[in-house]
């Protein structure tokens, strides 16, 4: 009976021609925006599976032409790319794990009323979001700690993020009732127990957001490697790709045969597309697993009450 009444009410509510026009224009604009965003991705993926001649001839539009995996064979046979891939994976896993641990510990401590000086530490964290020591002091610090040309120079400097800590503190204060901590304390639970058995299990959303943002930042990072690393065996994937795609440009004057020139140029373009797909694949695979937490986490602090 209730369902019939709801259906009747929905039938009575009819949109005017202006509302229908607005909905139609909005849908059209969104479809155009989606096409503009999706087409470059589709083109890169299709071109990476096409032959060099098809890419050079401009025959690739929406689907692969002359299906080939030559570019991917060249990518994975390159020892520098494989080494950079492994290094980036290590930096991302270790850096993300350390960032999540530090962020959770710091955010939880800043929510405890019995933590002496929490307002001072919060103010200091906010200051660091607007001011920093600069590049030269950071380099001198890393050098004095003897972390140059080590994996720790890629992990430790970015392990603490003031934004992540403030975001986690806000989430714990707004999403986890204080009565839960008081009940745990009455049951004899220590501070570590409240962190492990109350705060941490209920903070899956914010930890997913912190982990995703941290992983994307570390995976795409290349500037720190330029500053702190000189050993090519420690280069992350992004630096290796830059050296291949930008620094390792082909000398046209050194190629006498035009056919050889066209082949090399086509293979160079094909390699670029394959490298883009290979470098983006891990993040594209990771995102669906944390998507349900991501939407909830980014809305933290938007509503109060």
N, C-alpha and C positions, 0 to 999 in steps of 0.2 A: 504493500500500500504506500509506504513512504517513498519507494522508488518511483511509482507512478506520479505522485505529487511533485517530486523533484523534476521529472521529465516535463510535466506540464508547465512548471515555472520556467524552465529553460526555453521552452517553445515560445512563451510569452515575451521573453527578453530578446528583442530583435535589434540588431545594430542598424544605425542609420547609414545612408550612402556615404556620408563623410567618414564614419568610422571604418567602413569597408574600404574606402579609398586609402585611408591612412594605413590600414593593415596591409593592403596590397603594395603600397609604396615601400613600407618598411621591409616586407618580405623580399621585394625586388632588390633593395639596397643591400640587404644582408646576403642575398644570393650572389650579387656582383662582388661584394667584399670577400665572400668565401672563395669565389672563383679566382680572384686576384691573388689570394693567399695560397690556394691549393695548386694553381698551375705551375709556379716555379718548382714546387716540390715534386710534382708529377713529372715535369720535364727532366729534372736532374736524375730522378730514379730511372726513367725510361732511357735517357742518354747513356747512363752508366752501363746498361745492358745492351747497348747497340754497338755496331761496328764503327771503327774510326772513320771510314769513308762516309757512312750515313750521317754521322755527326758533323763532319766537315761540309757535306753537301747540303745541310739544312733540311734533311728529310725527316728528322725526329720532331714530333709534335706532342702526341699524347701517349703513344705506345712505342715499345722498342722496335727498331728496324734492323733487320739482319741480326737476330738475337746472338749475343756473344758475351762471354764472361772473361774476355781478354784483359780488361782493365782490372778486375778483381784478382786475376792470377798475378798480374804485375804488382798489385798492391801488397798481397800477402807473401810474395817472393822477395820483397824489399825488406831487408833485415832492419833498417832504420825504422820503418813504419811499425813492424812487429814489436821492436824494442820500445818505441814510443807508446804503443798501445798498452803494453804490459805496465810501463811506468805510470801512465795516466790512470790505469785501473787501480794500481797500488796506492797512488796518491789520493784518489777519490775515495776508496774504501776506508783507508786509515784516517784521512782527514775528516770525512763525514762522521765516522764513528766517534772520533775525539771531539768534534764540535758538538755532537748531540750529548755526549757525556758532560762536557763542561757547561753547556747551555742549561741542561736540566738541573745540575747541581746549583748553579748560580741563581737561576730563576726561582728554584724552590727556597733557597736561603733568603732571598729578598722578600718573600711572602710571609716569613715567620715573624710574628710580633716580638718574640723574645730574642731576635737577632739584633745585637747592639750595633748601632751605627748604620742600619740598613738605608736610611734616607740619605746619608752622606755617600755611601757607595752607589746608590742609584743616581745621585746628582753627578758623580764622577763619570759614570757610564754615559749619561746624557751628553756631557761635555765632549767625550771622545767621538761622539757621532757628528760633531761639528768641527772639531779641530784634531789634527794629527801631527806627529813629529816631523813628517816629511820623508822623502826618499833617502837622503844621505844619512840621517840618524838611524833609520831602519837598517840600512846596509852596514853601518858601523856596529850596530848591536848584534846583527847576525854574525859578523866577522869576529867580534870579541867573544861570542859564544862558540866559535869554531864550528859553525854549522854550514859554512860555504861548501858547495859541492857534496852535499849530503841530502838524503831524502827528507830530513827534518826541516830543512829550509823551505820545503814546499808544503809542509804539514803544520808545523807549530805556529808560524806567524799568523795564520788565518784561523786558528782553532777557536779563538775567542771573538765573538761578534756581539757588540753592544745591542744591536737591533734584535738579534735572536733572543738575547737574554731578557730584554724588556718585553718582547712579545710573549715569551714563555711565562714571565712573571704575571703579565696581564691575564693570560689564559688561566693560570692556576687560581688567581684571585677571583675571577669572574665565573669560572665554570665548575670549580670544585668547592662545595660548601665547607665553611670552616667547622661546622658541626661534625663532619667526618673525622677531621684531625683531632677534635676534642674527644670524640668517642674513642678513637684509637689510643689517645693519651690516657684516658681513664682505664682502659683495658691493659695498661702497662706497656704500651708500644713506645719505643724510643723514637728519636728524631729520624734515625736511619730506617727504622721500621715504617714510620709514616711515609717516608720517601719511597721505599720499596713496595709497600703494600697498599698505599692509598694514592699518592700523587702520580707515581709512574704508570700504574695500570690505567688511570683515567686521563692520561696525557698523550694518548696515541695520535690524536689529530694534530696537535702542535708539533710533536716529534716527527710526524710524517712531513709536515710543511718545512721544518728546519732541515730535515735530511734531504728533501728534494732540492731546496734552494742551495744548500751547501754542496751537494753533489754536482749540480749544474755549474755552479761557480768554479769549483775546483777542476772539473773536467774541461771547461772552456778557458781556464787560466793559462796564460803564456808569459805575461810580463814578469812575474816573479822568477821564472826560469831564466829569462834574459839577465836578470840582476844577480841572482845567487848561484847559477850553475854555469860552468864552463866545460864540464865533462859531457860529451855527446851521448855517452851511455846512460846518463840520467835525464836526458831531455824528455819532456812529456810529448804526447802525440801532437798537440797544437803547434809546438815549436818545430817539430819534424815536418809537419805539413807546410808550415810557412817557408822553411828552407827549401822544400821541394817545389812549391808552387810559385814562390816569389824570387828567392835568391838564385835558384837553379834554372834560370831562363836559358833558352836555347840560343846559341850564337848563329844567326842566320847567315852571316858572311862565311862561316866555316863549312857550310853545306853547299856543295857544288851542284848536286843533282836535284832538280825541282821535285821529282817524285819522292826522293828521300826526304826532302823538306816537308812536303805535304803529309807524308806518313808520320813523321815525327811530330808535326804540329797537331795532327789529328789524334795521335796517341797521347799527347800532352793534355789536350782538352778532355779526352776520355778519362784520363787518370784523375783529373780534377773532380769530375762528377763522382767517380767511384770513391775517392777519398772523402768527399762530403757525406756520402751515404754511410761509409764505414765509421766515420767519426760521430755521426748523429744517431746511429742505430741504438747504442746502449741507453741513451736518455729516452728515446722513443719507446723502447721496450719497458723501461722502468716506470714511466708516467702512469700507464693504466692501473698499475697495482696500488698507487697512492692517490689516485684521482678522487676517490670518495672522501678521503681525509682532507684533500687539498682545498676544496671549496669551503668546507667548514672552518678550516684553519685560517684562511685569508680573511674571514669575516670577523675575526677576533677583535673586539673593541669597537665594532661598528654600532652595536646596540647595547643599551644599558637599561637595566630595570628587571 
